Amino acid sequence: QVQLVESGGGLVQPGGSLRLSCEASGSIFNIRAMGWYRQARGKQRELVASITSGSSTNYADSVKGRFTISRDNAKNTVYLQMNSLKPEDTAVYYCNADILGGLGYGRYWGQGTQVTVSS
């Protein structure tokens, strides 16, 4: 069974930084794309950033230049470095990954971690 576990959320002041981590564990043969989504209260879940197995990246316009996604394939982990945080970045952040496990390829989601940007 495959699991994604996020960490690193919390409360930060505007202009501050946070680093989110998401580790995949279980019966994993290969991980393709990995990504971060977020869902603010009353809004739909939206893509924040994604990264392919070859480390090509894609960002939402609202976070370009402030957020950086990266991955460590040896650790099955994806990171999201968030700088210059704004109140509108407040949301629950979810990681996901396309993983080849014992049951074939599947898209897996983490449980979410709260990020609150407030003074």
C-alpha positions in Angstrom: 0.0 0.0 0.0 1.3 3.5 -0.9 1.0 6.5 1.4 2.0 10.1 1.0 2.7 12.0 4.2 3.1 15.8 4.2 4.9 17.9 6.8 6.0 21.5 7.3 2.8 23.5 7.4 2.1 26.1 10.0 1.5 29.8 10.8 3.8 32.4 9.3 3.7 36.2 8.9 3.3 37.8 5.5 6.7 37.9 3.8 7.9 34.8 5.6 8.9 31.4 4.3 7.9 27.8 4.8 9.1 24.5 3.4 6.7 21.7 2.8 7.8 18.1 2.4 5.9 15.0 1.2 7.3 11.5 1.4 5.9 8.5 -0.4 6.2 5.2 1.2 5.1 1.6 0.7 5.4 -0.7 -2.3 6.8 1.7 -4.9 8.5 0.7 -8.1 8.5 4.1 -9.8 7.2 7.7 -9.3 6.3 9.8 -12.3 5.0 13.3 -11.8 4.7 14.8 -8.3 2.9 18.0 -7.4 1.4 20.3 -4.8 -2.2 21.5 -4.8 -4.0 23.8 -2.4 -7.5 24.5 -1.4 -8.6 27.6 0.4 -11.8 27.8 2.4 -14.8 28.1 0.0 -12.7 27.6 -3.1 -11.8 24.7 -5.4 -8.6 22.8 -5.2 -6.0 24.3 -7.5 -2.6 23.2 -8.8 0.3 25.1 -7.2 3.3 23.4 -8.8 4.3 20.1 -10.4 7.5 18.3 -11.3 8.2 15.4 -13.7 10.5 12.5 -13.1 13.0 14.4 -15.2 12.6 17.5 -13.0 10.7 19.7 -15.4 8.6 22.1 -13.4 5.3 23.9 -13.8 3.9 26.7 -11.6 0.6 28.5 -11.2 1.0 32.1 -12.2 0.2 33.3 -8.7 3.3 31.6 -7.2 5.8 32.0 -9.9 9.0 33.6 -8.6 8.1 32.9 -5.0 7.6 29.1 -4.8 10.1 26.4 -5.8 9.2 22.7 -6.2 11.9 20.1 -6.1 12.2 16.3 -5.5 14.7 13.8 -4.1 14.1 10.6 -6.0 16.3 8.6 -3.7 14.0 9.6 -0.8 10.7 9.5 -2.8 10.1 13.0 -1.5 8.9 16.2 -3.1 9.4 19.6 -1.5 7.8 23.0 -1.9 9.8 26.0 -0.8 7.5 28.9 -0.3 9.0 32.4 0.0 7.4 35.9 0.2 4.2 34.4 1.5 1.0 36.4 1.2 -2.3 36.1 3.1 -3.9 34.7 -0.1 -1.5 31.7 0.1 -3.5 30.5 3.1 -4.9 27.1 2.3 -4.6 23.4 3.0 -1.8 22.1 0.8 -1.9 18.6 -0.6 0.8 16.7 -2.4 0.1 14.1 -5.0 2.1 11.7 -7.1 1.6 9.2 -9.9 3.1 6.0 -8.6 3.7 2.6 -10.0 3.1 0.3 -7.1 2.1 -3.3 -6.6 -1.3 -2.7 -8.1 -0.1 -0.7 -11.1 0.0 3.0 -11.7 -2.2 5.2 -9.5 -2.6 8.8 -8.4 -2.1 9.2 -4.7 -2.8 12.1 -2.4 -1.5 13.2 1.0 -3.8 14.1 3.9 -3.1 17.8 3.6 -1.2 20.3 5.7 -2.5 23.7 6.8 -0.6 26.9 5.8 -1.8 30.1 7.4 -0.2 33.4 6.5 -1.3 36.1 8.9 0.1 38.9 11.1 
